[in-house]
Amino acid sequence: MIKILLFFVLLLSTHNAFALPADWHGVFGVDSTLIDSYRRIDAEQTNSTGPGTQEPSLANGSHANSSFQSYLLRLSPEIIVNDSSTFKAEITTGYGRGGRLGDNSTTDKGNNLANGLYYYNTNKDNSTNLNFTQFNMTLYSDTATYVIGRHSYYWGIGAVINDGQKLWDRHLYVRDGLTAKFKIGNFEISPFFSKIGSSESLTKATKVREFGTSLLYDNPDKDMAFGLYYSKKENNAFNGTVGADVNSSGSNTNFGKTETKLTDFYFRKSFKKFTIQTEIPLLSGEIGKLYNTTSNSKYKAKAFLFEAKQEISESFDIFTNFGNVSGHSGVQSSFDAMYLNPNYQIANLLFRYNLHAISDTSKSVFDSYLTNASFFKLGTNLRSDRSTWTFAAIYAKANEVAKSGSSSFNHEKNKIFTANSDQSDDLGTEIDIDFDYRWNNETHIGASMGYLFTGDYFAFSNTSTPNQTQNSFAVVFKSSLEF
């Protein structure tokens, strides 16, 4: 049935192409990944399987290493209807715009590491054989541009609001509604309204909506841009689909009535060959009944991200990134952890993969988020006509850790637990190497490597005897086609 539907979609677009200008473009990529010592602890060691331990569970066979192959697929048709109207869409398959080779599963990986907390702020995509992750009309007028339908958006450096347009991006921020873009000199004002979730009753009692605006000043003559993104999300009391499972009991709690705000500051400035940019997202408001069915909790999450790059020559530059992403201490009067968009990654291994998904196929290995960390990254890019080498070193430590006798929060399992011992804040130091070879303008072949000197943070087992950490490395070979 799905193949027949796809055939008719392609047939229809081909037929209409004779009457309307149409452009098909997209991305197809395949990669192979090996993660050595993926559990980051010594061999088959298992001390605890409770909500507090950092150790991923062993898969059948008790192997210490993991390997898998995946694909990425995005088809993006664009049809110019007339001078003032364009239809755009994005078609993909599986979960996360692709899947694993050898796996035709369409299981929704929504029951993941940050179920209600991350996806409360960035809508998840679907997971059927054929997904229309975007479909919208763009209307051009003398005063504004209007985007109506399912579309995406990008803000700042993509830390929270990310449209997933980079080659290997597997996720995207989705907005079902209307975005208007007003251009006034160097200012762009973009108010929007979005509907979130409509699977329950079509009444106000279960309504979930998001609305807000962004204001960006971008002056190319001064090589400077700055702005503010503000949005408000409201979830009414009788909605039963928005929730999170943070209790050690494993019971899901619906948020009920919520009212949260995202305030996101952005700044960029270039001084000839030196460029800096920063983004500061802040989450606030009421997150609802996160921990129990009787009391509401505050939402107080934040992040500070800074990036700088110095161009030494056309073939050589150096760059640095550092930032602080808040974590949650375990108190139940508020929730303080910030989950950044999974497209925003700083390392090839640390934060890159959901290691619990290696033994649990109900989760996605690519649902991994930068959270609860302060980090510093220093690197360089070396370029030639066809190839690029990137070398980088990353150091990170946790902002919130377990303290003996206190309520604590496991940021990987998304669980509250009572700590029986103290946890180190050392996440480790990672060395990364990336290589990209441009076979031609459309075809890339490359490889990535990350070696993690594992910090004692991952030794925590919530017992009197911590695990013995093991250094880990990942190697990825990949090829892609853009058209």
QUINORTA-V500763 format. One record per helix or strand of 3 or more residues. SS is the DSSP state (2 for helix, 1 for strand). FROM is the first residue (numbers start at 1). TO is the last residue. If there is no record, write none. Layout:
SS & FROM & TO
SS & FROM & TO
This chain:
2 & 2 & 17
1 & 21 & 36
1 & 66 & 82
1 & 85 & 92
1 & 98 & 100
2 & 115 & 119
1 & 131 & 140
1 & 145 & 151
1 & 175 & 184
1 & 187 & 195
2 & 204 & 206
1 & 208 & 219
2 & 220 & 222
1 & 224 & 235
1 & 258 & 271
1 & 274 & 288
1 & 297 & 299
1 & 301 & 313
1 & 316 & 325
2 & 355 & 358
1 & 373 & 383
1 & 387 & 397
1 & 407 & 410
1 & 415 & 418
1 & 426 & 438
1 & 443 & 454
2 & 456 & 459
1 & 472 & 482
